[in-house]
């Protein structure tokens, strides 16, 4: 069964280690060694996280001689933002209604 890109992105983002790797890559490209530094895990474990991020399209692997820097690809996050936008509008409408209700209570009407 094929998994849609939104599901792959959300699945990749579900892990805190992968989110931390993306946060680091938001600062600029980095090697696997640099990405592994803050974590107490083996290089194969970090590489496994990177493969999940690459499969979701969130990370790209560069090539510069022996150096293979990873870079953030933020495009899949746009799809997540679009999907969340529907729910964001729902909550904004609910909060607007709550604000109106509270204003009525304070105004005594």
ABEGO torsion letter per residue (X at the ends): XBBBAAAAAAAAAABAAAAAAAAAAAAEBBBAAAAAAABBBBAAAAAAAAAAAAAAGABBBBBBEABBBBBBBAAAAAAAAAAAAAAAAAAAAAAAAAAAAAAAAAAGX
